[in-house]
Amino acid sequence: MAETLISPGVLQRENDQSFITQQPVQVGAAVVGPTVKGPVEIPTVVTSYSDYQNRFGTTFLSASEEFSFLTSIQAYNYFQNGGNTLLVTRVVSGSSGWGYAESNISCSDDSDIAFTLEAIDKGVIFNNSGSQLSNGALTSGSADNIRWEIAASSSAQGTFDLLIRRGNDNTNNKVVLESFTGLSLDPTQDNYVARVIGDYKYAYDSTENYVKIASGSYPNASRYVRVKSVTSKTPNYFDNAGVAKTEFTGKIPAFGSGSIGGAFRGGTGTVINATSANNMYQNISTVTQGLIGSDYTNMLNLLANQDDYQFNVFTTPGLIRGVSGHSSAITTAINNIQSRGDAIYIIDPAIYGKSITGTDSPVEEAGTINSSYGAMYWPWLQTSDPDTGDNVWVPASTMIPGVYAFNDNSSEPWFAPAGINRGGLSTVIRPERKLSQSNRDTLYNAKVNPIASFPGVGTVVYGQKTLQTQASALDRVNVRRLLIALKSYIGQISQTLVFEQNTAATRNNFLAQVNPYLESVQQRQGLYAFKVVMDDSNNTPDVIDRNQMVGQIFLQPTKTAEFIILDFNVLPTGATFPA
């Protein structure tokens, strides 16, 4: 309707102010480290610990001993404390030497290969091409590898069913991980095996620093396999009378699990060797869990890509700042996180057994970094490995993401993830050493957050400083995480305005979304006060002519009470209390 009156009359206008404020996209933590299995150098999101176990495994044997990687222990504690999503990036030693296992599925006439499946994950762990026992079990099948089965086959229809089974099952006790029904070898049909299962092969490109599709035409629907090739295609399987062509009927895979029980073979790359297993847990040094610092470099650079990978907490458990072979990787990580500006990096300062001060000590190492996007916690902690049941020593970064997750679930990101209410470490048996008040003072003055233990309370994070040297609001973790949360939400709103008209209407649209959100943060004790300015005062004609839109956001973050001072005044009998 008309928005102005030309002749006498009544103008009625509607102003809809009932819009529901858009909420920020939820992002979680990210971890870079070794795992038992899983995609190599391909960041992968998991949403629960069982999901993590399925994708990345649990324990491994080396010299008859069972071990877990710190990545697994962190994932367990993170999800136990309410974490929602975890971006896991698997790194391995000498990644170029790692290859994929594959298996050929034969045609029913056995004269040719119908198609070839390839495991999505790399490693010799996927090889299970040993003999098959009488009950259908594979001698080298395990919970960490897979096998296939043709569950149904019809040459008249030109279709077959494919099951992906766990490697350690048997004929009478099948564990089906995935099933695909009504597949065909006809590339002209929607049920073409490569189209349904997928054939993308991803690879990290170190030159361009991104994960590319190295080959394939169809996105992967399977979490375990891809179709490497289809040897016996059956284009236009039926003739004009609707009858299957005789030259194709023998190409459909036969019912059964095929040669050597549907096994895979050819994968290369050992999880860890016996020598490297000596560098697990508290024995981490230059070699850490079979890796060295430079093994992390590619993935630290990849995760600098803020557009493709979103997270708000970042860890590399196993990399220690006080170890010469690790310090350069940690420097790369903190620089990248600071450039992203949307996460905080939890850094371990010193190896197990170090003193509070001295060479390569937590106090010395904290002084080498000046950034509000990093935080250090100390000492090491003893916890029960959820998969082996052993009590093991782990660096603090393994457990701190779980503290942050609990803090965010019980309160908000801008509350301090510390203290008895939100900083408890319920799965920790004991810290490496019991810190006195003097010890805690020394650490806190040096920007290291102490982990204390108190009788009747247990082990508690008792500090929340960032690694920023200069005193300001951003030298506290809760304020840095407040800014991360606000920048994330407001950045998402701003993205929707790029290429919109630079007018008052667009600016008002921005204000209408940002102001209510900041009001909600204020109500939830994140801000004392705020003001958002995006109008003609900072969007002058000169600014508009440069195709810019300028907004100014003024914030007064709430502070935490870290130092409680109580004066007990003893008065004589008969004295009156002050009003």
N, C-alpha and C positions, 0 to 999 in steps of 0.2 A: 504494500500500500504506500501512498505518498507519505513522505517524511516532513513535508512543509505544508502550510496552509496558504493558498493563494487568495481564496475568497473566504468570507466568514464561515465558520464551521467548527467542529470538534475533532481534534487529533488524538487518537488513542494509540499508544505505543506499548510494546511489551519489552521488558528487560529481564531476560532469563538469567538469574544469578544462582541457579540451583545446580550448576555443574559440579560433578563429583571430582575432587582433586585427584589428578593422576598420581599414582604412587611410583616410586623409583623402581627400576628393574633390580631384582634381588641378585646379588653376586656373592660369591663365597671366597674361600681361600684357594691358594695355588701352591703346589709343592713340586719341586724338581729333585729327582733322585733316582736311584736304582730300584727296580722291582724284579720279581721272579719272572714274570712274563708280561705281555702287553705290547701295544704299539710302541716302536722305538722312535723317539724324537717326533712324536705326533701328539700334541696336547689333547687330552681326553677328559671329559667331564664325567664324574661318577656322583651318584646321589645317595648312596648308602654304603655301609661297610661291606655288605654282601655283594653289592654291585662292584665295589673295588676288588673283592676277592675273586669274583668271576672274571674280571678283566685283567687284573694284575697279579693274581696269585697270593700266596701267603708265605709259606716257608720253603726252604731248600736245604738239601743235604750237602755237606762238604766234609770229606774225611770222616764220615760216619757221624758228624755232629749236625744238629738241626739249628738253623738260624732264621731270623726274620730281618728284613731291612728296616731301617728307621722310618722309611716312607710308609710302610704298613702300620707300624705302631702309631705314627702320627694320624693316619687315616682313621684308625680305630677310635682313638681318643677324641678326635674332632667330631665324628658322628655320634659318639656316646654322649657328648656334651651339647648336642642339638644342632650341629653344623648341617647346612642344607645341601650345598654343592661343593665339590672339591675338584679343581682342575689339576690332573695328575700328568706330569711330563716325565716319561721314562728316559733315562740316560744310561748308556752302557759304555764299557771300555772298548775303544777302537771300533766305533760304530760301522766303519766301512767293511769290517770283517763279518758282519751279521747278515744272514740270509733267511729266506722263507722256505718252509716245508711245503710240499705239494703232493697231490695224489691224482692218478688217472682213473677215470671211470670208463670202463669198457662198454662197447656196443654189445647188444644181445647176441650177435653172431660171432663175437670175440675176434673179429678180423681187424678191428680198428679201435681207436680211442674215441669215445663219444665226446667227452669234455674233460678238462683238467681243473681241479680246485686247488687253490693256494691259500694257506693260512694267512690271515691279515697280520698276525703278530710274527715277529722274527725270533729265531733262536733254535738251537738244537733240541730244546725241550719239547718241540712239536714233532720230533721224529718218534714214531712208534711202529716202525716197519719190521719189528721182530716177528716171531712165529705166533700163530693163533692157537690157543688151547682148545680142548674139546668142547668147552662151554661157550666158546666164542669170544673169550677174553683175549686181549693182546698182551703178550708178555712184557712189552715196554709201554703199555698204555698207562696213563696217569691222570689224576684229577686236573692236571695243568695242560693236557693236550686234548685233541679231538679226533673223532673218526666219523666216517659217513656211512649211510646206508640208503640204498634204493628200496623204498618201502612198498611201492606199487609200480607196476609197469603195464602199459597197454599199447601194443603195436597197432591195434585197430583204431584207437583214438589218437595215437601219437603222443601220449603223455606219460609222465612218471612222477612219483613223489620222492623227495629227498629229505632225509633226516640228518641233522648234525648231532652226534652223540658225544658224551664225555668219554675220554680215552680209556678210562679204567672200568667201564661197565662190561656187561656180558649179555649173552642172548636172553637169559631168563630174568635179567635185572637191568633193563635198558634205562639209561639216563639221557633223555632227549633234551637237548639245549635249544634247538630250533627245528621247525619243520616247514617245508615248502611243498605245496601240493599242486598237481596239474601242470607241471612244467613241460616244456617242449624244446626241441632243438631247431624249431622253425623261426628264423630271424624276422619273419614278416608278421609274427603273432605277438600279442601282448604278454603271453605266458612264456616267451622265450627265456631260457634259463639264465642267460647273462643279464637280461633286462629285469628279471624278478629278484635274483640274488644280488646282482651288482658286480661290476668288474673294475671299479676305480682302484688304482694303486697310488697311494700317497707317498711322497718323499720330500724330505727337507732339502731345499735349495740354498746352500750356504752362500752362493754368489749374490742372490737377490734377497736372502734372509726371509723366506716364507715357505710354507708347506704347499706344494703344488700337486696337481694331479699328473702323475708321471705317465700313466696310460689308462685306457679304458673309456667307455662311453656312457656307462650307467652308474648312478650312485649306489653305494653299498647298502643293502637292506639287512644283510647278515652282519652280526657282530664278530663272527669268527672266521669266515671264509669269503673269498672272492672267486669269481670265475676267471681263471687265468686265460683260458682259450677254449673255443668250441671247435673240435676237429671235424666232427661229422654233422654238419648242418643239414637240415631237411627243409629247404625253402619250398613253400606251397606243398605241404605234405599230402594233401588230397588232390585227386584229379577232378575234372569237371563234373564227374558223376558222384563226387563225394566219397570216393573209395581211396583208401591209403595206397600210395604208390609203392610198388613192390621193391623198388631200389632203396626205399627209406625204412621199410618196416623192420629190417634187421639192425637198424642203427639205434633204436630206442634202447637205453640201458635196461638190462635184465634185473628182475627182483633179486635182492641180496646185497651183501656188503662188499662184493667184489674181491679182487685179489688181495691177499694178506689182510683180510678183514677190514677193508676200508681204511688202511693205514696211510700215514703221511711220512714223507722222507725228504731229505735234502736240506733241512734247516741247519744253519751254522751259527755259532756264537754261544759260548757257555755262560751260564748265569754267573758263576764265580768259581775260582779254583781254590784248592786247599790253602795255598799260600796267602791269597787275598783274604780268606776267611779269618786269618789271624788279625786282621785289621777291622774287626767288628766291635760295636758297642764301645766300651771304655778303652779299647786298644786302637782306636782311630788315630792315625797320624797322617803323614804325607799321603799314604795310600789309605783311602777311606771307603770301606765296603767294596773293595775291588776297583775303585776308581781313583783318578787323580783330578786335581782342580780343573785342568784344561778340558776334561771330558764334559764339563758343564757349560762351556763357553757358548756353543752354538744355541743351546736352548735358552740361556739367559738373554741372548740377543734376540731370539725369536719372540720371547715373551715381552719384549719392549714394545711390541705391536699392540697398542691400546685398542685399535678398532676391532681386531679379531679375537682378542683374549681379554676377558674382563674378570677382575678379582679385586679384593680389598685387603687381603693379608697374604704375604708371600714368605715362603720358607725354603731353605735348602739344607735340611738336617743332614749332618755329616760333613759339611764344609765349616771349618773353624778359622776364625780370623787370625788367631795366633800361630797358624801353620803356614809357613812360607809358600808352599805349593797351592794354598787355598786363597790367600789374601787377594790375589789379582782377580780371581773369579768373583769374590765377594764385592770388590770394588766395582767391577762391571755391573753386578746386580744392583747395588745401591744407586749407582749413577742412572741406570735404566729406570728403576722405580721412582727416583726423584724426577726424571724427565716425564714419566707418565703422570705423576701427581695424583694418583687415585688409589694408592695402596701403601701399606706400611710393611717393611721388611724386618723380620725377626732374625737377628744375627747371634750366633754363638761365639763368644769371645775367646775361649781358651779350651785346650784339651783337658781331659780328665786328670785330676791330681795336681793341678796348678794352684799356687798360692794366690791370695787376693791381689797382692802387689808384686812387682818384680818383672823380669823379662817374660814377654808373651803372656802376661797375666791379664785378667779381665779389666783391671784398672788401666793398664797400659794400652790395651787394644781399644778400649772405648775412646781414648783420647785421639785415636787416629782417624775418627770419622766425625764429621760435623754435618748432621742432616736431621731434620725433623721427620723424615720418612723412614727412619730406622730406629730400632730399639734393641737393647741387649738385656738378657736375663741370665742369672748365674746363681747357684752352681748347677752341676749335673744332678740328675734325678734317677732314682731306682724305681722301676715299675715292673709289673708282671706282663710279660709278652702274651697278648691275647691268644696267640696261635700255638706257641710252644709250651706255655705255662711257666717258663723260666723267669726268674727275677733278673732283670738286665739293667745296665746303666745306660742312660740316654742323655744327650744334650738337651738343654731346656727348650730349644725351638721345637722339639718333637711334641711337647705338651702344651705350649702356649697358645697355638691356634684353637685348641679345645677350650681354654679359658676365655678367649675372645668370643667363641661361639656361645658359651654359657652366658656371658655378660650380655650379648646382644639379645638372647632369648628371654632372659629374666628382666632386662632393663632396655637400654638403647645403646647404640655404638658410642654415643658421647658420654656415657658413664665410664668411670675408671674401671678397667679390668684388673682390679687389684683389691686386696683387703679380704676380710673374713666373709663378707656377704657375696662377693662376686669373683674373688681371686683364689678360691680353694682348689686344690689339686687332689681330688678324692681318689684317683687311681695311683697316686704316688705313694710308695712305701716309705721312702725317706730321702732327703737330699744328701748330696755327697758329703756335706759338712754342715754342722749346726752353727748358724751365724749369730754372733752376739750383737748387742746394740751398737757396739763400736764398729764391728765388721759391716753392719748394714749402713752405718753413717759413711764409712770409707767408700763403699760401693756407690751409694746414692750420690755422694758428692762428685763421683767420677762418671756419672750418667749410666751406671749399671743398676738394673732393677734387681734387688735382692729377693731370693726365694727363702722364706723363713719357715721355721717349724715351731709350733707352740703346743704345750701340753694340753690335751683335751680338745684341741682344734685341728691339729694336723699340719700339713704343708700348705703354705699360702704364698702367693705372689704379693710382695710387700713393697712395690714401687711401680711407678708408671711414667718414668721419664723417657723422652725420646733422646736421640743422640745429638740434638742441637746444642751447641755450646753456649750461645748467647741466651741470656734469660729473657723469655717472652712467653706469651700464652702457648705458643707452639712447641715449647719444650716439654709438654705433657701429652701423653698418648691419647687421652680422651679428647683433647682439643684438636689434635691432628686428625683423629678419626671422625670428629664432627665435621671438619672441613672436607674430608674425603667424601662423606655422605652427602653433604650439601652440594659440592661440586659435581658429584655424580648425577644427582637429580636435576640440578639446574642445567647441566650440560646436555642432558637428554631433552629437556624442554627447548634449549637453544638450537639443537640440531633441526628441530621441526620448523624453525624460522628462517633457516638459510634459503636464499633465493625468493623469500616472500617480499612483498612490497614494503619499502621502508617508510611506513606511515604511522600515524598515531594509533590506528586500529591494530596494527601488528604489535606495536609496543604495549598497548593495553592488553592484548592477548597474553603476552609474556607476563605482565604484572598480575593478571588474573589467575595465573597458574602458580607463580612463584610465591606471592604474598601469603596465600592460604597455607602453603606447605611450611613456610618459615614460621607462621603463627602456630602450626601444629608442633613444630620443633620447640618453640618457646614454651608451649603448654606442657611439653614432655621434658622440661628442664634442661634443654640444650642451649638456650640463649637467654640472656637477661633482656636484650633488646636488639632490634634490627631495623634497617631502613633500605628500601630498594628504590633507586632512582633510574628511570629510563623515560625521559621526556625531552622537550625542546631544549632544556638547559644543557644536556650533554649530547644531544643529537642536533647539532647546529647544521645549517645549510652546508657548511664546509665539510663536516663529517659525512653527511648524507651524500655529497658529491663524490666522496671517496669510496662510496658503496659500503660504508660501515654502519653498524648499529651498536651503540655503546650503552652499557648498563653498569651501574655502580651499586654494589651490595655492601652495606655497612653492618658489621656484626659485633656483638658483645658476648663472647662465649661465657658460659657459666664455668666457674672454677670449682675444684674439689677441695674438701677439707682434709688435708694431709697431715697437718700438725694441730692436734687438739691440745689446748692449754686450759687446764682447770686449776683455779685458785681455791684452795681450801682455807678459809679464814676461821680460826678458833677464837671465840669470843668468851668473855667472862660471864659467869652466871648473872642473869638479870639484864644483860645487854639487849637492846632492841635490834632487830634485823633491819637493814636499809630497805627502803621502799623499792 
